[in-house]
């Protein structure tokens, strides 16, 4: 079986490639000038490499010649507003081009790597979203989320025209091998002490090895026109930072800021000259609860994730091995001004809560 993989040198893609090779597929991988081959070192003789811009229909047609299966994993992940146009070009337009050509070429099956974010966040803290959730996240103004949702719409449009395509929707993916430092950037920033404050929010984290297995299981057992969430543990940011602190010895952020205040600060920073340390889009993302359940993938694919503790440990260890000297130079405790600010914020919250309890009594008097 001849299989084309886009984004095969990336974080998820390289893990999928190894499993496809173990399955016995004859592999062809698309590459670009800026492709980082680090994750595929030692495998160069095991696959065919083809230069391909996924926006170039002629190049796509050449890449699809003789192909039975396609794993479309290439994409862009960013919360920066400056990347909005690129997000829609790479995530939507290239997906449309590739899938249209897959339909013309008679490809037997396409597995498209979407994102759980394409469904939007859960509607409230403590809730979880699944594949049936109605998308209402457009108003958040997050280009990445909207681009993945639109790309899925293209996949389902082509499915209605007869293409055997399905979507896998990984949650926030951790593990070893994120050479582009996109999916696991949060861990790197934590280890470097670059998260001085945070807001109330939540994420679902899954291991990259489990995501790769889910791709092959979706290919073998999934239903065309369907989507499958691949997720594991739902974390509040408080819990996630506490666990990362326990594994790394780095103190968690001391200051928890109300979302509205954090958003106002980010908006002010965005209006100032230069590159802002945090954007309003990043605050809006962090203030949501990206919590999901993977019941459908478990039931229909027979898929299940490994223990979540192993995933965090593998991610921390990979960064420490890769950038150990850099992390060794960083301080492991939070700056005193942040700790004092956190104490002050807690005191204000307590006073406000006490005043709130007294207010009805004063009105009654």
N, C-alpha and C positions, 0 to 999 in steps of 0.2 A: 504494500500500500504506500503510495507516494503522498507525502504530507507537506504542505507549505505552512511555515510559521512566520508571522510578522512579529517583530519585537522579541525575537528569540534570544537576544543577548542581554535583555533586561532582567529585572529582579524576578518577576513571576515567570517570564518567558524562558529563562535559562533553566529553571527547575522543570518546566513542562518539557523542554527539549530533552533533558536527561531521561525523563520517564518515557517519552516517545521512542527514544533510541533503545531503551530497555524493552519496549514493546515490540521492537523490530521494524518500525516504520522507516521508509526511505525518506530522509528529510532534505528539504530545501528551505533555507532561511533567507529572508530579505535583509539587506544591510544598507546603511547610508554612510556618508563620509564621516559623520561624527559618532558612529557606532563604537561603543567601548567593548572590546572583545574579552575583557578580563574574566567574566563568568564562564566563558566557553573554552578557555585555554586547555589544551590537551585533547580537544574534541574536533579539531579542524578537519581531520581526515574522515570524520563520521557523518558529515553533512555537506551538501552543496550550498555554496553561498552565491546569491544573486543580488546585484545592486538594483535597488528599486525604490523610486519615489512613489508612494501610494496615491499621489494625486495625478500621476502620469499614467493614463489608461494604457498606452502602448507598453510601458514597462510592466504594468500589472498583468496584462495579457501574456507577456512572455513568461512572467513568473508563474502563471497558472497553467502553463502547457503541461499536459500529462498528469495533473494533480488530482487526487481523489478527495483529500481532506484538507481543510484550512483551519488553522488556529490563529485568529486575528487578535493578537495581544498588544500590539503597538498602540501607544496613546501618550497623552501628555497629562500630567497631574500638577496643578498649581492653583494657589489661592490668590495670586497677585493680579490685580486688575489690569496691569500692563500686558498680561498674557492672554487677555480675553479673546482677541482675534485669533491668535495662534491655537487656542484651545478649540475653537469651533472649526478651524481649518483642519487640524490634525484629528480631532476626535469625531467630527461629524462628516466633513467633506471627504476625507480619505476613506472612512468607513463606507460611505455611500458608494464611492467609486469602486472599491474592492468588492463589495457585495454584489453590485450590479454586474461586474465582470465575472464573478463566481457563478451567477445565475446563467449568464450567456455561455460559460465554459462547461456547464453541466456538472459542477462540483457536487459530490455526493452529500457532504455535510460540512457545515461551518460552525465552529464554536467561537463565539464572540465574547471577549473579556470586557464586560461592562464594569459596573461598580455598584455596590449597595447604595451609594449616594444618589444614584439615578432614581431611586424610589423616594428620596427625601428622608429627613430625620423622623424619628418617632414623634408623635404629637404631644407628648408630655413626659416629664421625668418619671421613670418607673415603667413606662410603656415600651413596647417593642413593635417594630414594623415588620411586615412580611411582603411577599411578592404581590399581594392583592391591594396593597395600599394605594389609594388615589394620590397622584403627585400634586402637592400644593406648595412645593418649596420654591417655585419660581420667584416669589416675592422676596426671598432672602437676598437676591442679587448676587448669587455665587456662580460665576461663569463655568467653573469646572462641573458643578452639579448639573447645571442646565445643559452643558455640552454633552455629558454622558446620557442624560435623559433624551436629548434629541437624537443622539447616535442610536439609542435603542429603538426609537421610533422608526429610523431608517431600516434597522434590522427586521422589525416586525412588518414593515411595508414590503420588504423583499420576501419575507416568509409568506405573506398573503399572495404574492405573485408566483410562488412555487419553489422558492429556495429553501432547502432544508437547513435552517439556521436556528440556533438557540443561544441564549445568553447565560453566562455565569456572572454572578455579582459578588465578588469578594468584598468583605469589609476591610477595615484598615489592616494592611498586611505587614506583619513583622517577621523577623528571622534574619539569617545570614545571607549576605550577597547583594545588598541594595547599593550597587556601585554608583548609581546616579543620585543616591541619597535624597529620594523623594518620599517614598512611603514611610520610611523610618526616620525621617528628618527630626521628628519630635524627640526621639531618643537621643540623637546626637546633640540637639540643643539642650536637653536636660543634663547630659553628662558634662557639657561645657559650661553649665551654670547660666545659660542664656534665657531662662524662663523665670524672670524675677517675680512675676505675678500671673494669676490665672483667673478664670471665671467658672461659674457653675455650668458644667456640661458633661457629656458622656460619649464614649466611643465603644465600638465592638472591635476586638482584635483577634485576628486569626493567623495561623502559621503559614508561611509561604509553601512549605511542603504539603500541607493539607490542601491549600488552594490548587497546587499543581495536580494532586491526585483527583481533586474535584473536576478539573478540566477533562481528564481522560474518562472519568466515570460519566460525565455529562455526554461526552462523545459516544460512549458505548451504550448508555441507558436513557439518555435524556430525550425529551419530546420536542420536535420542531415547533418553533413559535412560542416556547416557554422560557422562563427565566428561573434561575436557581441561586438563592443567596448562600454564599459560603462564608460562614462566620463562626465565632466561638464565644468567648467571654465578653459580656457587657460590663464595661468599667465606668464608674464616675471618674472624673479627672483627679479627684482627691485620692481614690483608691489606686489609680494607675501610678500617680507620682509617688505614693507611699511604697508601692511594690518596686518601682525602679530605684528608689532610695535604698531599700533593703538589699537589693542585688548589687548596687554600685558603690554604696557608701557616700553618695552625694546627697546632701540635704534637699528635700523637696522645696518648691517655692513657698515662701512664708506668707505671701500676701494674696488673699483671695478678694477680687474686686467685683462689685456688682456689674452685671453685664452692661447696663445703661451707661455707667460711668466709664467703663473700659471703651465702649463704642465712641463716646464723646472725645475721649483722649485720642483714640486712633484717628478719628476724623480731623482733629486738630493737627496731628502729626502728618497726616496725608496732605494737608494744605500747606505745610511748610516746605521750603526748598530741600532738595536731596531725597534720598531713599529712606522711607519711613521704616523704623524697626518692626512695626506691626501695622497691618492695614485694617480698615473697617471690615473687609470681607473675612479676614482671618478671625476677627472678634466674633462676627456673626456665626461663622462656622463653629468656633469653640463653644459658643453659648447654646448650641443645640444638643440634643441627645440622639446621637447616631447609633441607636440601639436596635438590634435586629434578632430575629429567630430564624433558624435554618431547618425548620421542621420538614419542609418540602424536599430539600436535598437529602435529608436523612431517609425520608420515606420512599422517594422515587428513585434515588440513585444508590441508596445504601451507603452514603457518605457519612463520615464522622470525624471530628477533629481530635488531635492529640491533647494532652493536658496543657492548659494555658500557661502554667508556670514555666514550662520548658521553652515556650516561645519567647517570653520576656528575657529569660536568661541567655538564650542563644543570640538575641539581638544585642544585648549589652556586651556579651563576650566578643562578638564580631567587631564591634566598634573599639573595644579596648585593645584587641589584638591588632587592629588596623591603625589606630591612632593613639596607642598607649602612651607615647612620650608626650603628646599634646595634652591628653587628659591628666597626666601626672603633674603637669605644671599648673593645672587649674585648682582653685580653692574648692574644697568640698562643702564648706558651710556657706549659708546665705549671708550677704552683707548685713551688717547690724542695722542699717537704716531701713531695710525691708522688714526685718523682724520687729523693729519699733513701730513701723507703719502698720504691721499686722496686728500688734497689740492694741494700737490706737483704734483701728477699724473694729476689732472685736469689742472694745469698750463702747464705742459709739453705737454699735448694733445692740448691745445689752441695754444701754440707756434708752435707745429708741423703743426697744421692746417693752421696757418697764413703763415708759411714758405712755405707750399705746394701751397698756393695761389700766393705767390710771385715768386715761381720758374718759372712758364711759362713766367712771365714778364721779369725776368732776362735773360732768354734764348732768348726772342724776342729782348732785347736790344743788 
